[in-house]
């Protein structure tokens, strides 16, 4: 008589770091594009174009490659495709608008912050995903 083997329990796969970053990028981008919207419309930070929030993009003053500013709400603003892609982010105009809106030196401070070494752990990525999911729920997403 054979012994009954233990039933196999499906292992819960731990999400990869890349998948966590992608999820955070999506939730954060939605938040940035919706945070100042009025009746579903947002305004490009650099040229002033008004369009549906979902036709606009999350533009970064300092490149996304810098994790220290990648999810910084000052560093990221709504941009149209023309400014963000075809005009390479309009970084000069972006910086001028940052300083005008948030105070002199904001752009320089973001540049300095972007050069700092930054380590983020997987659990912190997960916490940020939940934070921006909850913020997005306030917009009805």
C-alpha positions, 0 to 999 in steps of 0.5 A, spaced: 500 500 500 503 506 497 503 512 502 499 518 499 504 523 497 503 530 500 498 534 495 502 539 491 502 546 493 502 552 488 508 556 489 506 564 489 511 567 484 515 573 487 514 578 482 521 580 478 524 587 479 523 589 472 515 587 473 515 591 479 518 597 476 514 597 470 508 596 474 510 602 478 512 606 472 505 605 469 501 607 476 506 613 477 505 615 469 497 615 470 498 619 476 502 625 473 498 625 467 491 626 471 493 630 478 492 637 475 486 635 470 480 638 469 474 635 466 479 629 463 483 634 460 491 636 462 496 641 459 502 640 457 507 643 461 512 645 456 508 648 450 501 648 454 497 644 449 491 641 452 488 634 451 485 628 454 490 626 459 490 619 456 493 622 450 499 625 453 505 623 457 509 623 463 515 627 461 521 627 466 526 633 466 532 628 468 532 622 465 528 616 467 535 612 467 536 616 474 532 612 479 533 618 484 528 622 480 525 617 476 519 617 481 520 624 483 513 628 482 517 635 481 521 632 476 515 629 472 510 633 469 505 632 463 507 633 456 505 632 449 508 627 445 511 633 440 515 636 446 516 629 450 518 625 444 520 629 438 523 635 441 527 630 446 523 633 452 524 640 451 529 640 457 530 647 457 523 650 457 522 644 462 527 647 467 524 654 466 517 652 468 520 648 474 523 654 477 517 659 475 512 654 478 516 651 484 521 656 485 528 658 483 533 653 483 528 647 483 531 645 476 538 645 479 536 641 485 533 636 481 539 635 477 544 634 483 539 629 486 539 625 479 546 624 480 546 621 487 546 614 488 540 611 489 538 604 491 530 602 492 528 595 494 523 591 491 518 592 497 519 599 497 517 599 489 511 595 492 509 600 497 510 605 491 505 601 487 500 601 492 501 608 494 500 611 486 494 605 485 490 609 491 492 616 489 489 614 482 483 611 485 481 618 487 481 620 480 476 614 478 481 609 475 
